[in-house]
């Protein structure tokens, strides 16, 4: 997994907090991606400030799956919005994993009928 972080409007301590939270919250996502056999995931994390609020946008590019996820969070607490964004990414990856297993569990009716005749 690769991370591109764009947070030019943040101070150094706030940027350090952002990096710390990304490393902390995205560990489970890394494990989920390894189970999905996705090794070239690219995370683009962008943080801007609108007044006193932080706006976090996380784009996840899953090259091998041909899927892009975009999560947008807004709030006053940077830690909380990073946690919420990671929760949403985990949810979307779980849906992707479930779709994948559903497709492999389906039986082709044509093959089933041919085998029974």
C-alpha positions as CSV (number, residue, x, y, z in Angstrom):
1,X,0.0,0.0,0.0
2,X,1.1,3.5,-0.8
3,X,0.0,6.7,0.8
4,X,0.0,10.2,-0.8
5,X,-0.8,12.8,1.8
6,X,-1.7,16.4,0.8
7,X,-2.2,18.6,3.8
8,X,-0.5,21.9,3.1
9,X,-2.8,24.0,5.3
10,X,-1.9,22.0,8.5
11,X,0.7,22.9,11.0
12,X,3.6,20.5,11.8
13,X,2.0,19.1,15.0
14,X,-1.4,18.6,13.3
15,X,0.3,16.9,10.3
16,X,2.1,14.6,12.6
17,X,-1.2,13.7,14.3
18,X,-2.7,13.0,10.9
19,X,0.2,10.6,10.0
20,X,-0.1,8.9,13.4
21,X,-3.8,8.4,13.0
22,X,-3.5,7.1,9.4
23,X,-0.9,4.6,10.5
24,X,-3.0,3.5,13.5
25,X,-6.4,3.3,11.8
26,X,-5.4,1.9,8.4
27,X,-3.6,-1.2,9.7
28,X,-6.7,-3.4,9.6
29,X,-7.4,-2.1,6.1
30,X,-3.9,-3.3,5.0
31,X,-4.8,-6.7,6.4
32,X,-8.1,-6.7,4.6
33,X,-6.4,-5.8,1.3
34,X,-3.9,-8.5,1.7
35,X,-6.7,-11.0,2.1
36,X,-8.3,-9.7,-1.1
37,X,-4.9,-10.1,-2.8
38,X,-4.7,-6.4,-3.6
39,X,-1.1,-5.3,-3.1
40,X,-0.9,-2.2,-5.2
41,X,-3.5,0.0,-3.5
42,X,-3.0,3.7,-3.6
43,X,-4.4,5.9,-0.8
44,X,-4.6,9.6,-1.6
45,X,-5.4,11.5,1.6
46,X,-6.1,15.2,1.4
47,X,-6.9,17.5,4.3
48,X,-7.9,21.1,4.1
49,X,-9.3,23.5,6.7
50,X,-12.6,25.4,6.2
51,X,-12.6,27.9,9.0
52,X,-12.2,25.7,12.1
53,X,-13.4,22.5,10.5
54,X,-11.2,19.9,8.8
55,X,-12.2,18.4,5.5
56,X,-10.7,15.0,4.9
57,X,-11.0,13.3,1.5
58,X,-9.6,9.8,1.1
59,X,-9.4,8.2,-2.4
60,X,-8.6,4.5,-2.5
61,X,-7.5,3.2,-5.9
62,X,-7.6,-0.5,-6.1
63,X,-5.9,-1.1,-9.4
64,X,-6.2,-4.9,-9.5
65,X,-10.0,-4.7,-8.8
66,X,-10.7,-1.8,-11.1
67,X,-12.4,-0.1,-8.2
68,X,-12.1,3.4,-6.7
69,X,-13.5,4.5,-3.4
70,X,-13.9,8.2,-2.4
71,X,-14.7,9.0,1.2
72,X,-15.3,12.5,2.4
73,X,-15.5,13.5,6.0
74,X,-15.9,16.9,7.7
75,X,-15.5,17.8,11.4
76,X,-13.7,19.7,14.1
77,X,-11.7,16.7,15.4
78,X,-9.1,15.3,13.0
79,X,-8.8,12.0,14.9
80,X,-12.5,11.4,14.8
81,X,-12.8,12.0,11.1
82,X,-9.9,9.8,10.2
83,X,-11.5,7.1,12.4
84,X,-14.8,7.5,10.6
85,X,-13.2,7.4,7.2
86,X,-11.4,4.2,8.0
87,X,-14.6,2.7,9.2
88,X,-16.3,3.5,5.9
89,X,-13.4,2.1,3.9
90,X,-13.6,-1.1,5.9
91,X,-17.3,-1.3,5.2
92,X,-16.8,-0.9,1.5
93,X,-14.0,-3.4,1.4
94,X,-16.2,-5.9,3.2
95,X,-19.0,-5.4,0.7
96,X,-16.4,-5.9,-2.1
97,X,-15.2,-9.1,-0.5
98,X,-18.7,-10.4,0.0
99,X,-19.6,-9.7,-3.7
100,X,-16.5,-11.6,-4.7
101,X,-17.4,-14.7,-2.7
102,X,-21.0,-14.5,-3.8
103,X,-19.9,-14.7,-7.5
104,X,-17.7,-17.8,-6.8
105,X,-20.6,-19.5,-4.9
106,X,-23.1,-19.2,-7.8
107,X,-23.7,-22.2,-9.9
108,X,-24.1,-21.9,-13.7
109,X,-27.6,-23.2,-14.4
110,X,-26.6,-24.3,-18.0
111,X,-23.8,-26.5,-16.6
112,X,-26.1,-27.9,-13.9
113,X,-28.8,-28.8,-16.5
114,X,-26.2,-30.3,-18.9
115,X,-24.8,-32.5,-16.1
116,X,-28.3,-33.8,-15.1
117,X,-29.4,-34.7,-18.6
